[in-house]
């Protein structure tokens, strides 16, 4: 499961590159996120309602909602994803990539520990231990080092940073309730369908407000060689479906930390194999990635020796 969580982080890095390319074409991050979401959602309609086992799973979720085994708010995890896209696209141009990244990772690690302590996820309760706190802090240090060169293009503003941290809390909540929903559906694709449905509604509302406020919208890619720009949605399906399953075994914090490490490794590989600008692979990125990777490996090794169950699990 640890390896899978790590790989999923790499998927997020790839998704960010894909959606970023679509944003450059549309000149509107919310429109790009909405377009990606719509494409993924259409795939999920076919995947869920085109196969008998997925339809049975969908009916199981509806039945659980009716008899009270599943609360309505537990199917609204996609709300967090929609909020994240809206906050990311509107605040990165204000504060810059570096401050956005470190604020988001800080908010997600803190909120993940809180979610684990409260036992919101299907994995049960996980105590806030010194090991978990230390792992989170050193992970944030690694991320800080990795994005340090971007700070020259960043601006510190309190309100956008608070919004970013708030979006991180919503994301942790999303991952936690997804694991609860997945425990009922037992089919990750169905869990992803509910996420994409909620996220699409949120993004549609935000996009309408965005356009009515005077925002511009360029055009969607139509050339044969640009099909890959629509892959943000399918990659999102992989992320949602996988994390809904992983969290049951690892908890939210450990899933997030391994995901951050995988994301940094993925970004490093992408910048090396397909750089978007000269000097994309910097010593800071390599060092920060190494710090993060070393931190979670050491913490996981220590945790595997001393963890005795969900309530005593370390990072």
N, C-alpha and C positions, 0 to 999 in steps of 0.2 A: 504493500500500500504506500510506503514511503516513496518508492521509486515512481509509482503512478502519480502521486501528488507532485513530485518533482517534474515529471514530464508534462503534466497539465500546466504547470507554470510556464514551460516553454511554449505551449499552445497559446497562452495569453499573450506572450511576447509577439508571436506571429500574428495573432488577431489584431494587436495594437498597430503593427506595421501595415496590415491590410486596410483597416479602417482609417488609419492616418492618410494613406494614399487616396482613398475615396474622399476624405475630407478636403484634400488639396484640390480635387477636381470639382467638388460641389461648392467649395468655399463656405461650407456650413456644417459644423461638427454634429449638430443635432440631426440634420437631414441625413448625414452619412450614417449615423447610428440607427436612425429609423429605417433607412433603406436596408441596412444589413439585417436588422431585426425582422423585417417583413419577409425577406428571403428565407431566413432560418425558420420563421413561423410557418411559411408555406410548406417547407420540407417536413415539418413536424405534423402538419395536418395529414399529409400522405402517410407518414410513418405510423401515426397513432391510429387513424381511422381506416387505414388500408390493411391492417393485420389483426387477426382475431385475438391474439394474446394481449395486444395493446388496447383493443376495445374493451376486453374484459377488465383490464386494469383501470381504464377510465371509469367504467361502471362501478368498480370497487371504490374509487375515490368519491364518486357521487353518492353512493350508499353510505359511506363513512361520514359524509357531510350531513346527510339526512338524519342518521341515528346519533349524531353527536360525538362519535369517536374521533372525528377530525373537525377542528374549528375552522371557520371561514378565513380567519387571518392567517392560517397555516398554509393556504394556497396562494397567498399574495407575495411570495418571495420575489417575484419578478419586479415588484415595485422598487426594490432596492437597486436592481440593475438599471431600471429606467432613470432613477434619481442619479446614479453614478454617471451615466452617459451625459445627462443634462448638466450636471455640475462640472464634469471634466471639460466638456466642449466650451462652456461659458467662462470658466475660470483659468484654464491654462494660458489663454492669451493675456490675462491680467497679471498673474503672478509668475508665470513661466513654468517650464517642465520640472525643474529641480525642486522648487518649493511645493509644487503639486504632489510630486512623487513622495517626498519625505513626509509631508503632512498626511497623505493618504495612508502610507505604510504605518506611521505612528498611530493614526486613528484606528486602523484595522487591527493592529496587534493588541492595543488596549481593549478595544471592543470585543475581540475574540476571546481574551482572557475572561472578560465579564460574562459573555455568552456561555462559555464553558463552565464558569463557576455557578451560574444560575441553572445550568442543565437544560437549556432551551433546545439544544440539538438532540438527536436520537442517540448520541453517544453517551449521554448521562452527564453527571457533574464531574468537573475536574478542578481540584483545588488550585488556588493561586500560590505557587511555590517560588522559592528563591531561584530555582533553576529556570522556571518558565519566564520569570521577570528578566533574569540576566540574559537569557537567549533572545528575548524580544529586544532588549537594549542593544546588544551587540549586532543584531540583525539590522536595526535602524542605523547604527554606525556604519555598517557595510554599505547600506543603500546610500547614506549621506556621502560617503567617499566616492561611490560609483557615479553619482550625478553632480559631484562638486563642480566640474567645469561649466555646467549649465547655470550656476548661480550668478554668473556675470550678466545673464540675460533675465534675471529674476527680480521681482519686486515684492517686498514684504507688505502685505495688506491684511489686516486682522479679519475683516468680514469674509473675504474669499477663503481664507485658511480655515475659519470656523465652518464654512459650508463644506469644504473638502473633508474635514474631519467628520462632520455629520454624515456625509455620503459614505464614508468608510464604516461608520456604525451601521448604516442601513445595509451595506454589503455583507457584514458579518451576520446580521439578523437574517438576511436572505439565505445565506449558506446553512444556517442553523435550521430554519423552518423547512428548507428543501429536504433536509435529512429526515424530518418528521413526515413530510408528505411522501417521501420515497419509501418509508417504512410501511405505508398503507398501499401505495400503488405497486410497489415491488417491480416497477418497470421505469428505469431512468428516463426513457423517452417521454413517457407520460408526465413525469415530474417536470421535464424540460418544457413540455407543451404548456402547462399551467404558468410557468415562469415567463415564457415568451408572450403568452396572451396578455398577462398583466403588464409586462414591460412595454409591449407594443401600444397598449392603451395609454400608458403614462407618456411615452415618447410622442404619440400622436397629439396629445393635449399640449405638451411643451412645444412641439414644432409649430402648431397653429399659433400659439402665443408669440413664438419667435418670429414667424413670418409677418404677423399682424403688427409687430413692433418695428417693422422695417428692415428686418434682416434679409440678406440676399441669398439666392439659391442658384448655383451655377447649372451644371447638367450632369446627368448620370452617364457612366461609361457605356458605350454601345459598340465600340470596335471589337472585333473578334479576339484580339490579344489582351483585352482588359477584363475578361471574365473573372479573373482571380480577385478583382476588387470587391466582388459580391460574396466572397468566402468568409467574411467576418461573422455572418450569421451561423453558418454551419460549424465554424470553429467555436462559436459560443455554445452551440448544442453540445459539443464534445466536453466543454468546460463544465456546464451545468449538470449534465448527466453523470459525469465522472465524480465531481465533488459531492454530489448528493449521496453517492455510494461510499466515497472515501471517508467522509466525516463520521459516519457511523463507527468506523474502526479507529480513527485517529483523533477525533475531536476537531473543533474549529481552529484553535490556535496552531496546532502542529501542521494541519493542512495548509493554513495560510503561510507559515514560515517556510515550509518546503516549497510552496508555490512561488514565494518571493525569490528564493534561491534559483528555482528553475526558470523564472522569468528573467533574472539577470543573466544566467547562462545563455538563454535563448536570445536575448538582446545582443549579447556579445557575439554569438555565432552569426546572427543576422547582419550586424555591423561589419563583421569580417568578410562574410561571403557576398553580401549585397549592400555595401555601404551607401547611405543616402547623401553623404558629404565627406569631404576629405578630413581625415583624422578622426573618424567616427569611433575607432577602437583606440581608446586612450589608456594610459597607465592607471588612471583613476578608476576607470570601469573595470579593468582587470583586477586591481587591488581590492576594490569594493566587493566584487563578485567572490573573490577568494576568501575575504573575511566572512561574508555571509555563509558561504558553503562550509567553511571550517567550523563556524559557530553551530550550525544545525547538526553537523555530523558529530561533533563532540557532545552536544547536549543530548542527542538521541542515544548515543552510546551510554552516557551516564544514566539517562532515563530508563533505558531498557534493563539496567542492572537493579534499579531501586524501585521501579514502579510496581505496585502490587494490585492495581485495579484502577477503575475510572476515577475514584475520588482521590487517588494519590499519584496519579500519572504526572510525570514531569514533561517538559517540553520535548 
